[in-house]
């Protein structure tokens, strides 16, 4: 078995799930986490509840950025998009001349930032398909059958380092797929995520309720707008990807929603600039007839503006009480 040194940046639902599976399979895995999450993992361990098999690691190796002392073979980046720039500063000491960086973020903007900071040779493309969340105890709840991780060279070649990573992933209990078309895969997932997030946030409902209301045409219009932008960028989605997204958006009784819709409901920050803002910027010369995506983007921007206003008001109130 090929054993590699992995640093997993972020021990949330995605990083925690795939990192734990790799660790259980015998790989050398360390989690880079924020102090509060690091303390939680140190005291409770890392637990997964999954149809693919439950797992509890009583002692998951976890460090904070101040404790980072060595370089790694592979850095898996699984933080939120809005935390990427601070995360890059945190894990920079882990990147040596032969380190490869495997990001699992949605969209494409993160590739630009990682390549600018670490160089194109150091960065792979990556995408994952999984429904997972972290519960109030810090355990990871995986639902559904999919737990797929796609990875590959940005230029599409099958290199020796892709082979080594594939061998390391082989024993882990998730579906690892080397891809010769990883950038295309990433665009297709981006279209899926952007359409679902826009639809469920605009209509404030899950897919099943939207279909029951006879409003699935809005889903298909949003999908068409996303596909036109992808085509403008030479990454028109393949027929299979379009069929998969259309089926997901038009399924009667589906409880599917976008994760960014839940972020709005919980009053949390969203990845809207990375998912919708960047998509619209990349299609700026092809979006004369794009109407729904800008409205969805405005909804998320309004949510962020409200959060900023409320946080400012809370800070002012706290200062008054302390005076």
N, C-alpha and C positions, 0 to 999 in steps of 0.2 A: 504494500500500500504506500502510495506517495503521501508523505506528511509535509504539510506546508505550515508556515507561521502566518496566521490570519489575525489581523486587527479589525474588529467590527466596530465601526463608529456609529454609535447609537444602539441602545439595548431595548428599544421599544418593540412594537409588534413585529415589524419586518426584520430588523437586525437581530432581535432576540430570538425569533423563531429559527431563522436559517443558521445563525451562529450556534445556537444550542444543538441543533441537529448535527452540525459539523463537529462540535466538541464531543458529543456522545459517540460519534463515529471514529473518534481517535485522533482528530486533527488538533493541532496546537492553536487554540483560539483564545484571544484576549478581547474583552469588551472595553471600549473607551466610552465612558458614560459621565453624565453630569453628577456632581456630588450627591444629590438627593437620590438619584436612581442607583448610583454605586452603593450607597449605604443600604438601600432597600434590598439589593441583590446580595450584599454581604450578610444581611441578617436573615433573609428568607430563602435565599437561593433563587434559581430560575425555574419556573414551572410552565409547562405547555399542556393544554387540554386540546386534543385534536382527534379527528376521525382516523388519522394516520397513526395514532398511537400516542398516549400520554407520556410525558417525560418530566422528571424532576431532577435537577442538578443542585445538590445541596451546597456546593461551593463552585460557583462560576467565576473564573478569573476575571476580575474587573479592576480597572484603574481609572484615574482621572487624568486630565491633561498634564498636571504637575508631576505625575509619576511616570510619564512616558520617557523611557530611557534607551530604547533600541529601535532598529528598523525591522520591517516585516516583509515577507514575501508578497502578501496580498493585503490590501486595505479595502475592506468592503464598507462603502459609505451608505448608511441607511438612516440618515437624519432627515428632518423636515427641510424642504427647500429654503425656507426663510432663515434657517440656521446654518446654511452651507458655508457662508464666508467665515463665520466664527469657527465652525468645525474644521475648515481647512487650516486655519492658524493653529488649532489644537493638535491635529494629527500630522502636521508638516514634519516634525522630527522623526516620524516613523517611516518616512519615504526616503529610501536609499536609491542608488543608481539602478538597481534591478527590481525595485518594488513596482508592482502593478496595482493600479487603483480601479476597483470595480464598483461603480455607483449604481444604486438601485432606486434612484429618484425618478419621478415621472417628468415628462417633457424633455426638452433638449438644452435649456439654458445652462444647466449644471455642467454639461460637457464643455461649453465655452469657458466657464470659470475654472474648471479643473485643468483644462489644457493650457490656459493662460498662466496658471500658477505653477504647474508641474511639468508641462511639456506634453506634446501629443503622444510620444512614445510610451509614456507612463500610464495612459488612460485607456481603459477598455470601455465598451458599451455594455450596458446591462439593463435588464427589465425583469420584474417578477410579477406573477399572477397569484395572488393569495388574498383571502378575506380573513383578516386577523385584527385583534384589538387587545389592549391591555386593560384588565379589570381593576377594581379598586384595591385589590391586594397586591397588584404588580404581576399577576400571572398573565400569560398570553393565551387568549382564546382563539383557536383556529376553527373556522366553520367552513363547510363545503369540502369538496374533494380536491380542489386545485391547490397545489403548493409548488409552483413551477418557477425556476430561476433560469433565465436565458442570459448568455454572455458570449462575447466575441470581440475580435479586433475591429476597430473602427473602419479599417480598409477591407475587411471581409476575409482575409487569409486565415488559414488554419495553421497556427504557429506552435512551436514547442511549448511555449508558456500556456497556451490554451489547452494543450494536451495534458500538461501537469495539473492544471486546475481541474480539468474534467476528471482526471484520475482521483484527485483529492475529494471531489464531490461524489464520486461513484458510490461510496459506502454509506453516505448520509441518506436519511429517509426523507428525501424530497426529490422532485423531478428536475434534474439538472440537464440543460440542453445547450451544448455549444451551437452557435449560430454563425453562418457565413453572411447573414444579412441583418446583423444586429441593429444597425441604424434604422432600417426599414421596420423591424420589429418594434423599435422604440417609438417611431412615428405612429404606427398603428395602435399601440397602447395609448399614446397621447390622445389620439382622436377619440378613442373609446372613453377615456377618463374625462376629457373636456366636454364631450357631448352629455354624458351622464350627469356630471356636476352641474352643468348649465341648466339642463332640463329639470332636475329635482329641486334645485335652488330657486329657479324662476317660478315653478308651480307649487313649491312647498309641499311635495307629496312623493310617495314612492311610485315606482313604475306601474304597479298594479292599479293604483288609484287613478293614475293618469290615463291608462288604457280604458278603465271603466268609464271615465268621463268623455271618452272619444277624442282625446287630445293627443294621441300618438303621432299625428301629423306634425306636431311641433317638434317632437323628438327627431323625426326624419328630416325636417328642415334644418335643425341644428346639426345633424350628422352631415348633411349635404354641405353646409357652410364649412365645417371642419375639413371635409374631404377636398373641397376646392382649394383651401389653403395648403394642404399637404401636396396636392398635385402641382401647385404653383412652385413649391419647393422641391420638385422632382421626386416626391415620395407618395404618389397616389396610392392609397391602400389597395391591397390585393382583394380579389373577390371574396376569399374565405374570411378575411378580417371584416369586411363590410357586412357579410351575412351574419357573422357572430354578433356584431354590435347591433344590427337591426333586430335580430331575434331577442337579444337581451332587453332592448328598449320597448319592445312591443309584446311582451309576454303577459298575458292575463294573470292576475293574482300574484304577480311578483312583488316581493317586499324590498327589492333592490333600490338603493339610493346612493348618491354620491357622498364620499366621505367629507367633502367640503360643505355639503348641505348640513351634515351633522356638526361641523365646526361652527357654522352660523347659529344653529339651534343652541349650542352650548356656550356661545359667546366667546369662542376661541379664535386665534388668528388662523388665516387660511393660506393656502398656497396659490391663490388666484393669480398673482402676478406671474408666477412661474408657469402656470398651466394655461390661463386664458390671456393674460397680458402679453406674454411672449408669443403665443400663437398668433394673436392679432398683429403684433409688430412684424412677424415674419410674412404675413400676408397683406401688408399694407398697400401693395400695388395691385392687389387682386380682390379687394373686398368692397368694391363699389356697391354690390348688391347684398352685402352681409349685414343683416339687421338684428338677428337674435343674439348672436355672440356678444356684440358690444353692450347690449342691454344686460345680459348675464354678467359681464365683466363689471358694469356699473353697479349692479346689485352687490357684488362682493366688495368693491371699492367703498361703497356706502357703509357696508358693515364694518370695514376697517376704520373708516372715519368716525363712526359712532363709538367703536371701542376706544379709539384714541381720545375722543372727547370725554368719555366716561372715566377713563383712567386718569386723565388730567384733573377732572373734578374731584375724584377720590383723593388724589395726591394733595390738592389744595385744601380739602377738608381735613386731611390728616395733619397738614402743617398748621392749620388754624387751631386744632385741638391741642397740638403740642406747644403752641405759643403761650 
